[in-house]
Amino acid sequence: NKLSLNTLFNYLSEESIITGNLIAWHANDKKDFIYIIDHQMQKQMLLDNTQSPWKNFSSNSKTFKYFDGSIMQLDKNDLSKPLIIFYPSGENSGGVISISSSNYNISILSLINSHVR
C-alpha cells in the first residue's frame, strides 16, 4: 500500500487538527521531511524521506508555486523554510506542486486552505 502525496497531505491536515499543532512540510528536489511545531514552538520530526512518497519522484524536475504566485525550482530550495504549513484550523498555506520529466509535465496537486485536490 503506497502512500500518495494526496494521502500524505490529508494526513498532515488531520494530524494538525487533532493535535492542535502546526505541521511544516519541507522539500527540495530530492528529499522532504515534516516537523510538528508545538505550542512552545518546539520542533519534532514527524516523517522523513524514508517514509514519504516524495522519494518516488526524486529523478523528476519539480517546482512549487506559492499562494502569492511566486514559483520556486525545488532543486534550488535549501530546506530551511517549509513549503507548506498545516494549521490546526484545517487550513494550510496553499500552493501547487508541479512534477515533470522528459515525457510529461503535470501539476499533481494543489492546496488551497483546507482542501487538498
Secondary structure, 3 states (H helix, E strand, C coil): CCCCHHHHHHHHHHHHHHHCCEEEEEECCCCEEEEEECCCCCEEEEECCCCCHHHHHCCCEEEEEECCCCEEEHHHCCCCCCCEEECCCCCECCEEEEEECCCCEEEEEEEECCEEC
